[in-house]
Amino acid sequence: MARKPRIHFPGAVYHVIFRGNAGQPVFSTDEDRTRFFLLLQEGTCRFGYRVHAFCLMHNHIHMALQVGQVPLSKGMQNLAFRFTRWMNVRLGRTGHLFQGRYKAILVDADAYLLQLVRYLHYNPVRVGMVMMPADYCWSSHRAYLGEELLPWLTTELVLAQFQPSLAQARLVYAAFMSAGSEEGFRKEFQNGSHANRLLGDDRFAENVLTQVEGVFCPRVDVERLQELVLEEFDCTLDALGTRSQRHSLALARAMMGWLAVQSGAATLTDVGGWFGRDVVTMSAAVRRLAERAERCVELREVMARLQATLASKATGSCCRDNSLHSMEAIVFSS
C-alpha cells in the first residue's frame, strides 16, 4: 500500500522524529552533533523553517519545527541526506543512518506547543540519562533559560506566551518546566491523538483534514519580489550580479534570498542563478542576514515590512493534494 503524502500548509507546527536505523546510534561524537546543528541552521535559511525546540538523543532526534511556504519534506529530506552522507564519509561506511523516513505529527500550536517543548526537554530525564533537563547539554532547554545562545533557534514564540519581558518569561518558563514534570511523559506527544497524524482536539483535526480537497494558495510574483528589494536598496539586478564587495549590494542579495525562501517564490538555487552565485554562497549570506537581524531592530523592521508588502501583493489559486508545493492539510504515516 502506497504511503500517503505529507501534505503542507504554511505556518504549520510539527513534532518531527528521526530514529536511528534498527535502533542504532545516530551520533558517535560531539562533533557529529555539532555538524547536525550546522546543517539544521543552514536549513532554516535555505528552506525557511523555524526550530522552536530540539533534543538530540543517542539513537533518535526530536524537534518542534514550523514551516513557511516550503514543505517540511523538502527540508527534512535534505537534512537527512546531508547528515547521513557526513556520517558515512567520516566513518568510512555506506548505507542508511535513519530508520525509514522521519515521523511528523502536526501540532495544534495554540493548545499544545508549550507542552510539546516541555516533552522534548524532558526526554533525557525520561530515559534516565539525567536528573533534570538542565543537566543535558544537547537540547534547547538551556537556550530557553538564557544560558546558551543559538541564533538559529526561535524561542520568542514560546517565551512570549509566558511574559512580555524576556527576563520574566525565562523565569516563568523555568517554573513551568519544574511544575509540570509529569507532563513531560505524555504518550500523545509521541503518537499523536488522531491515528498518528495530529496532536489536537477533534475540531482541530476536522479543520485540517477537510482541507485535503484543495485550499487557497497565495502565489508570490518573482518580479515583484525583485522590484521591492531593488527599490529598498536603490540598486539594479545587474549590479547585484557583479563581484562588487559593497555592503549594500551584499545585503540586497541576502535580503532577496531570504524573502524568496520565506515567501516560497523561489529557492536559494534559483536566487543564486540571478546573480551568478551558488547555493552554498547564498545560504551563508542568508544565514548571516538572519544572525544580524537578531541583533538589529532596524533590520528586523525592514525585513518585516518587505515581507508584509510582498504578501499583500500575492495572488492565489486552489491547490490540489497531489501538488508538492500546495497549501494542503497534513496527512502523515508513521
Secondary structure, DSSP 4 states (H G I P E B T S, - for coil): -PPPP----TT-EEEEEEEBGGG--S-SSHHHHHHHHHHHHHHHHHT--EEEEEEE-SSEEEEEEE--SS-HHHHHHHHHHHHHHHHHHHHT--S-SBSSSPEEEEE-HHHHHHHHHHHHHTHHHHTTS-SSGGG-SSBSHHHHTTSS--TTB--HHHHTTT-SSHHHHHHHHHHHHHHTGGGGG-THHHH-SBTTTEES-HHHHHHHHTTTT-EEEEE--HHHHHHHHHHHHT--HHHHTS----HHHHHHHHHHHHHHHHHTS--HHHHHHHHT--HHHHHHHHHHHHHHHHH-HHHHHHHHHHHHHHHHT-EEEEE-TT-TTS--------
